[in-house]
């Protein structure tokens, strides 16, 4: 008689999975983590269970609007008022765009063209 608790050809006992209700960490809605999805996670050896419902996951894949905090502050180098896309931490300098680009070694505007053209010696 066939033993239906084993996978054919593998001889390993079948894992018992049942649907579980999880809570989305983005929107707080409850969603079902199905037995089939659990089997897929087990086969792929994923260690963590899903944290987002299908709608929130789709939003993340599409590149949903992520709100980045804009903070008004003064540049540590030149003192100009500027906005930065993060919350500054104490003890770390905050630079405006032009000071940041200068610190990175990039020109802050278009490259300047030399006033006089270079003299090219004529062939003799």
Secondary structure, DSSP 4 states (H G I P E B T S, - for coil): ---TTB-TTT-PBPP----EEEE-TTT--EEEE-HHHHHHHHHTT--SPP-S-HHHHHHHHHT-------EEEE-TTT--EEEESS-PPTTS----HHHHHHHTT--SSSPPPPSSPPP-PPP-
